[in-house]
Amino acid sequence: MVRLYDRVILPRLLNCAMSQTHMSKVRAHIVPEVAGDIVEIGFGSGLNLSHLGQQVRSVTAVDPSEGLHKLAAPRIKASHAQVIHMQTSAEALPCESSSFDAALCTWSLCTIPDPSSALTELRRVLKPRGIFAFIEHGASPDAGVRRWQDRINPLWNKIAGGCNLNRMPDAMIRESGFKIKRMDADYIPGPKIATYTFRGIAQKA
């Protein structure tokens, strides 16, 4: 039953949850910033593809989920950019160093088992001064909300595919050798425990 949930049910739930209109609006402000040959970790069901500008030539799409890749197939087919799918972990990218113009990650650092390693890998494969566009939810600055995030996180982690409510993506990005050029952080629509959202552009330092 657990295997069925992880392989079939959870990918469909995630695709539905991440397809909400207000999340698409957030993507529209960040995703078009990338250009050239890009790498996206946490590619999921390909929801960022429709927001990419014509300046993107190729997307190396990294995600370990076979179920999400199947859901991404129609979006990959419709994309103007060449999409190279890699069903692998973001913590060890099978890519040459300094090979991408830009990197992209949306609502995924919460789930990656070792996000620091994944960010270090992103920095490695980016060209000098390459940009990193990100959208992530994480720890709320409000003490009351943060307490609930910490209480609920163990159960949430189990039912939401490894997602963590209380990580601090901005700190992780800086600690991995990126300089954040600009960033906004506030609540988007939805339960406050899961919607304090960081979005911005960082650059390989």
N, C-alpha and C positions, 0 to 999 in steps of 0.2 A: 504493500500500500504506500509506503514511504517513497519507494522508487517511482511508482506511478505518479504520485504527487509532484515529485521533483522534475520528472521528465515530461509530463503532459499537462498537468493542471496548473502548476506554478508558472510556467512560461506564458500560458494564456492569461492568467491573472495579472502578471506583470505587464504584459502587452496592453491589456485593458487599462490598468492603473496609470501607465506612463503615457497613454494616448489622450489624456484629458486636455481640453481646450486651453486651460490656463497654463498648463505645462508647455504646450506648443508655443504659446506666446512668449514664454521665457526663453525657449530654444531659439526663437526668431531673433532675439536680441544678441545672442552670443555665437551661435553656430556659424553664421555667415562670415565671421571674422577670419576663419581659417582659409588657407589658399595653398595651391601646389599639390604636392604629394603628402598626404596626411596619414597618421596612425590614430585609430580610435580604440581605446580600451573600454570594455563594457559595452560593446556594440549593440548587444541585445537584439531586438527585433527590427533594427534599422530605422528607428524613428527620426534620427537626425538627418537622414539622406535628403529628404525633401527640403531641408533648410540650407543645404550647401549651395554656395554660389557657383557660377560657371567657371570661376578661377581655380576650382579644385579639379585636379587631373585624376587622382587616384585615392582610394581609401583602403588602407590595410585594416581590416575589421577584426579585432581580437575579442573573442568571447568563448568560454568553455562550454556553453550550453547548446546542445544539439537542437533542443526544442525551440529555443529562441531563433536559432539560425533558420529553421524551417519556416517560422513565421515571417522572417525577414525577406524570404525569397522574392515575393512580388515587388517589394520596395527596391531590392537590388536590381531586378530586371528593369525597373522604370528609371533608375538613376542615370544621369548623364555621365557620372564619373565611373571609372573602372573600380570595381570592388573586389579586393582580394581577401577572402575569408580565412582566418586562422583560428581553429578550434583549440585554443591553448590558454594557458595562464598568463596574466599580465605581468606576473612577477619574474618571468624569464622569457623575454621576447626573442624569438628566433630571427632577429633583424640586425643588420650591420649598424655600427655606431655612426652617428651623424648622417643618417640617410633620409630623414623626413623634414619637410619645411615647417610642419605644424603638428600638434597633437590635440586630441579632443577626448573629453571624458565627461559624461553627464549622468548624475545619479548612480554612480558605480563605486566610488571610493568607500562608500558605506558598507559594501558587500565584499569587496576583495579581501581575502584573508590576511594578506600582508601589504597594506596600501603603501607603506614607506618603500618597500622593495619595488612595487609597481611604478611609483613616481620616480625612483632612481633609474629604473629602466627607461622610462619615457625621456628623462633628461639625457640619458646615454644615446638614444637613437635620434634625438633631435639635432639638427644642424646648429652651428653657433648662432646664438640670438634667435633661435626658432621660438615660436609662440605656442602657448598651451592655453586652450580655451576650456573652461570648466563650469559646470553647474552641479552643485552638491548640496544635499541637506545635511544637517548636523546639529551639534549641541546648541541649545538655545541660550541666549544671554540672560534670560529671565529665570531667577532661582527656582521659582515654583514649578515652571515647566521642566527645567533641567532635572529636578528631583524625580518627577514622573518619568522622564526619559530613562533615568538610571534604574528606576524600579521595574519598568516594563521591558527594558532591553533584553534580558535573558529569554523571555517568552517570545518577544517580537523576532529575535534573531532566529529562532527555530521555525517559526511559521512563515517568515518573509524571505526565505532563501539566503540566510546569513546576513541580512541587513542589520546594521547597527544605527541606533538613533542618536548616539551621544559622541560620535567622533568629531574632531575639529579639523575639517579639511583645509582651512586657510593656514593653520599652523603646520600641518603635514606638508603642504605644498612649499612653504618657505623653508622648512627644515630639509627638504629634498634638493635644494639648490636652485630654486626658482625665485625670481623677483616678481611679485605681483604688481602689475602696472596699473590696474584698476579693478575694483571689486565693489559690488553691492551685496548687502546681506539684510534680509528681513523675512517676514512670513509671507508665504503665498497661500492661496485658498486651501483649506483643509484643516485637519486636526493639528493643533500647535506642536504636539510631540513629534510630528514627522514633517513639518513644513518650514522650519527655519532654514532658508536657502541662501547659499553663497554662490554668486556667479560673477565671473570676471575673466580677465586675460592676464596670464603670467608669461614670463620670458625666461629662457634658459640663461642663467647668470654666467 
